């Protein structure tokens, strides 16, 4: 009986050590994954930002064009009313 208890204790100790090792390994893996993800995300973000900037510029130009057209139309209407 005593031998059995000793064996169980040894097994438990080994399990604890193994669990600790596994936890450490998992933590390391998670850290590595996070680092990789951050690096990849940074690259993607840069591309996205560039695209967004382009889109915003295009929108601004479109808005300006629309405003100009509207102004021209208004001027034409005013001329008609005056005549």
Backbone as a chain_set.jsonl record, in Angstrom:
{"seq": "XXXXXXXXXXXXXXXXXXXXXXXXXXXXXXXXXXXXXXXXXXXXXXXXXXXXXXXXXXXXXXXXXXXXXXXXXXXXXXXXXXX", "coords": {"N": [[0.829, -1.2, 0.0], [1.897, 1.225, 0.813], [3.839, 1.536, -1.08], [2.336, 1.896, -3.322], [1.162, 4.365, -2.786], [3.416, 5.958, -2.833], [4.128, 5.706, -5.462], [1.969, 6.924, -6.66], [2.279, 9.506, -5.731], [4.676, 10.179, -6.928], [3.926, 10.067, -9.559], [2.084, 12.118, -9.619], [3.723, 14.291, -9.099], [5.344, 14.235, -11.336], [3.439, 14.717, -13.243], [2.71, 17.294, -12.58], [5.055, 18.681, -13.136], [5.229, 18.176, -15.857], [2.911, 19.411, -16.693], [3.497, 22.011, -16.099], [5.609, 22.445, -17.822], [4.276, 22.122, -20.206], [2.495, 24.227, -20.068], [4.246, 26.368, -20.133], [5.326, 26.006, -22.652], [3.045, 26.357, -24.179], [2.474, 28.999, -23.607], [4.699, 30.233, -24.706], [4.315, 29.587, -27.375], [1.94, 30.927, -27.86], [2.769, 33.547, -27.504], [4.572, 33.777, -29.601], [2.84, 33.45, -31.739], [1.227, 35.684, -31.425], [3.08, 37.714, -31.843], [3.786, 37.223, -34.498], [1.317, 37.62, -35.699], [0.892, 40.301, -35.128], [2.952, 41.45, -36.592], [2.237, 40.748, -39.198], [-0.275, 41.957, -39.342], [0.463, 44.623, -39.157], [1.665, 45.109, -41.631], [-0.542, 44.698, -43.295], [-2.21, 46.719, -42.362], [-0.845, 48.999, -43.179], [-1.124, 48.83, -45.955], [-3.896, 48.969, -46.144], [-4.345, 51.517, -45.122], [-3.173, 53.092, -47.091], [-4.855, 52.539, -49.237], [-7.248, 53.526, -48.212], [-6.626, 56.228, -48.023], [-6.347, 56.881, -50.71], [-8.948, 56.45, -51.593], [-10.288, 58.378, -50.109], [-9.193, 60.703, -51.176], [-10.135, 60.537, -53.781], [-12.87, 60.755, -53.312], [-12.982, 63.355, -52.349], [-12.265, 64.814, -54.624], [-14.345, 64.151, -56.318], [-16.477, 65.291, -54.94], [-15.807, 67.994, -55.158], [-16.035, 68.367, -57.914], [-18.754, 67.899, -58.266], [-19.823, 70.027, -56.827], [-18.946, 72.176, -58.374], [-20.348, 71.727, -60.747], [-22.964, 72.042, -59.861], [-22.921, 74.732, -59.17], [-22.57, 75.906, -61.684], [-24.961, 75.213, -62.918], [-26.763, 76.629, -61.356], [-26.006, 79.228, -61.987], [-26.733, 79.338, -64.661], [-29.492, 79.101, -64.467], [-30.075, 81.467, -63.138], [-29.408, 83.336, -65.103], [-31.359, 82.829, -67.0], [-33.654, 83.632, -65.646], [-33.164, 86.351, -65.312], [-33.231, 87.276, -67.959]], "CA": [[0.0, 0.0, 0.0], [2.779, 2.385, 0.888], [4.504, 1.64, -2.377], [1.341, 2.445, -4.243], [1.032, 5.786, -2.477], [4.638, 6.608, -3.302], [4.045, 5.738, -6.922], [0.97, 7.938, -7.016], [2.876, 10.811, -5.459], [5.675, 10.419, -7.97], [3.192, 10.326, -10.801], [1.497, 13.449, -9.505], [4.808, 15.258, -9.229], [5.742, 14.243, -12.744], [2.357, 15.362, -13.993], [2.796, 18.726, -12.311], [6.194, 19.203, -13.9], [4.861, 18.12, -17.271], [1.895, 20.436, -16.935], [4.19, 23.301, -16.083], [6.356, 22.536, -19.077], [3.295, 22.297, -21.281], [1.971, 25.587, -19.96], [5.301, 27.264, -20.601], [5.407, 25.852, -24.105], [1.845, 26.966, -24.756], [2.629, 30.446, -23.482], [5.69, 30.642, -25.699], [3.687, 29.477, -28.692], [0.964, 32.008, -27.977], [3.521, 34.787, -27.677], [5.104, 33.773, -30.964], [1.716, 33.656, -32.656], [0.809, 37.076, -31.302], [4.098, 38.535, -32.488], [3.649, 37.04, -35.943], [0.056, 38.255, -36.105], [1.09, 41.74, -35.092], [3.79, 41.833, -37.722], [1.456, 40.619, -40.43], [-1.317, 42.975, -39.29], [1.067, 45.919, -39.427], [1.807, 45.223, -43.08], [-1.879, 44.841, -43.863], [-2.731, 48.026, -41.991], [-0.216, 49.995, -44.03], [-1.769, 48.755, -47.264], [-5.265, 49.454, -46.004], [-4.308, 52.96, -44.944], [-2.908, 53.692, -48.392], [-6.078, 52.425, -50.026], [-8.231, 54.448, -47.659], [-6.239, 57.582, -48.394], [-6.677, 57.064, -52.121], [-10.4, 56.559, -51.702], [-10.706, 59.665, -49.57], [-8.816, 61.727, -52.141], [-11.068, 60.445, -54.902], [-14.154, 61.293, -52.868], [-12.865, 64.807, -52.276], [-12.281, 65.342, -55.986], [-15.709, 63.988, -56.83], [-17.321, 66.294, -54.293], [-15.492, 69.294, -55.739], [-16.613, 68.407, -59.258], [-20.206, 68.022, -58.13], [-20.127, 71.387, -56.393], [-18.751, 73.065, -59.516], [-21.459, 71.523, -61.679], [-24.158, 72.651, -59.275], [-22.79, 76.184, -59.27], [-22.796, 76.278, -63.08], [-26.397, 75.094, -63.182], [-27.436, 77.745, -60.691], [-25.728, 80.44, -62.757], [-27.53, 79.282, -65.884], [-30.877, 79.39, -64.093], [-30.167, 82.893, -62.82], [-29.395, 84.076, -66.366], [-32.668, 82.668, -67.634], [-34.628, 84.441, -64.91], [-32.906, 87.76, -65.6], [-33.652, 87.608, -69.316]], "C": [[0.874, 1.265, 0.0], [3.456, 2.619, -0.46], [3.552, 2.285, -3.392], [1.197, 3.959, -4.026], [2.245, 6.543, -3.008], [4.578, 6.753, -4.821], [3.076, 6.845, -7.354], [1.559, 9.335, -6.827], [3.873, 11.162, -6.557], [4.973, 10.791, -9.275], [2.619, 11.746, -10.767], [2.569, 14.519, -9.703], [5.211, 15.372, -10.694], [4.685, 14.977, -13.572], [2.431, 16.874, -13.803], [3.921, 19.341, -13.138], [5.833, 19.246, -15.381], [3.854, 19.225, -17.592], [2.555, 21.809, -16.989], [4.926, 23.495, -17.396], [5.384, 22.82, -20.225], [2.762, 23.734, -21.258], [3.0, 26.583, -20.494], [5.375, 27.214, -22.123], [4.214, 26.55, -24.764], [1.974, 28.49, -24.716], [3.6, 30.957, -24.543], [5.06, 30.636, -27.09], [2.705, 30.639, -28.897], [1.68, 33.338, -28.222], [4.034, 34.888, -29.11], [3.981, 34.081, -31.958], [1.286, 35.124, -32.624], [1.798, 37.988, -32.028], [3.94, 38.451, -34.001], [2.4, 37.776, -36.433], [0.223, 39.771, -36.137], [1.908, 42.203, -36.288], [2.996, 41.803, -39.018], [0.392, 41.709, -40.471], [-0.741, 44.343, -39.621], [1.184, 46.124, -40.932], [0.448, 45.475, -43.713], [-2.414, 46.238, -43.586], [-2.14, 49.098, -42.902], [-0.904, 50.015, -45.39], [-3.163, 49.352, -47.188], [-5.27, 50.975, -45.9], [-4.095, 53.64, -46.295], [-4.178, 53.682, -49.23], [-7.101, 53.442, -49.539], [-7.904, 55.875, -48.083], [-6.625, 57.854, -49.841], [-8.171, 57.287, -52.277], [-10.854, 57.94, -51.235], [-10.379, 60.781, -50.562], [-9.809, 61.736, -53.295], [-12.396, 61.072, -54.515], [-14.091, 62.823, -52.846], [-12.965, 65.411, -53.673], [-13.695, 65.271, -56.555], [-16.608, 65.07, -56.243], [-17.077, 67.665, -54.919], [-16.145, 69.424, -57.109], [-18.115, 68.635, -59.168], [-20.571, 69.459, -57.754], [-20.01, 72.347, -57.574], [-19.93, 72.952, -60.473], [-22.707, 72.22, -61.149], [-24.096, 74.171, -59.424], [-23.099, 76.634, -60.696], [-24.29, 76.255, -63.383], [-27.134, 76.285, -62.575], [-27.238, 79.027, -61.498], [-26.614, 80.474, -63.998], [-28.978, 79.64, -65.558], [-31.041, 80.89, -63.825], [-30.237, 83.708, -64.112], [-30.77, 84.009, -67.015], [-33.689, 83.58, -66.953], [-34.438, 85.915, -65.242], [-33.441, 88.135, -66.977], [-35.172, 87.475, -69.402]], "O": [[0.61, 2.228, -0.719], [3.618, 3.754, -0.908], [3.954, 3.117, -4.205], [1.121, 4.727, -4.985], [2.114, 7.634, -3.562], [4.933, 7.792, -5.378], [3.343, 7.595, -8.292], [1.362, 10.226, -7.654], [3.908, 12.29, -7.049], [5.384, 11.708, -9.987], [2.667, 12.474, -11.758], [2.349, 15.519, -10.386], [5.395, 16.47, -11.218], [5.003, 15.751, -14.475], [2.239, 17.638, -14.749], [3.75, 20.391, -13.758], [6.099, 20.232, -16.068], [3.942, 19.883, -18.628], [2.209, 22.652, -17.818], [4.877, 24.565, -18.003], [5.648, 23.651, -21.093], [2.604, 24.367, -22.302], [2.659, 27.52, -21.215], [5.472, 28.243, -22.791], [4.359, 27.24, -25.773], [1.624, 29.178, -25.675], [3.357, 31.976, -25.19], [5.25, 31.564, -27.876], [2.653, 31.246, -29.967], [1.248, 34.146, -29.044], [3.945, 35.938, -29.746], [4.153, 34.866, -32.89], [1.018, 35.727, -33.663], [1.401, 38.914, -32.735], [3.957, 39.466, -34.697], [2.43, 38.464, -37.454], [-0.246, 40.438, -37.059], [1.598, 43.216, -36.916], [3.077, 42.723, -39.832], [0.174, 42.322, -41.517], [-1.391, 45.14, -40.297], [0.84, 47.188, -41.448], [0.301, 46.353, -44.563], [-3.001, 46.87, -44.465], [-2.85, 50.001, -43.345], [-1.227, 51.08, -45.916], [-3.566, 50.137, -48.047], [-6.1, 51.642, -46.517], [-4.749, 54.635, -46.609], [-4.534, 54.682, -49.853], [-7.739, 54.131, -50.335], [-8.794, 56.639, -48.458], [-7.161, 58.914, -50.165], [-8.61, 58.189, -52.992], [-11.686, 58.585, -51.871], [-11.181, 61.691, -50.768], [-10.265, 62.792, -53.733], [-12.983, 61.829, -55.289], [-15.029, 63.498, -53.27], [-13.668, 66.4, -53.879], [-14.173, 66.211, -57.19], [-17.4, 65.688, -56.955], [-18.021, 68.411, -55.18], [-16.734, 70.456, -57.43], [-18.677, 69.454, -59.894], [-21.513, 70.032, -58.301], [-20.857, 73.221, -57.76], [-20.449, 73.96, -60.952], [-23.416, 72.9, -61.891], [-25.09, 74.813, -59.761], [-23.802, 77.624, -60.899], [-24.818, 77.164, -64.024], [-28.015, 76.872, -63.204], [-28.17, 79.812, -61.675], [-27.175, 81.515, -64.342], [-29.614, 80.397, -66.291], [-32.028, 81.499, -64.238], [-31.02, 84.653, -64.215], [-31.281, 85.011, -67.515], [-34.495, 84.224, -67.624], [-35.41, 86.647, -65.431], [-34.04, 89.198, -67.142], [-35.753, 87.708, -70.462]]}, "num_chains": 1, "name": "protein.A"}
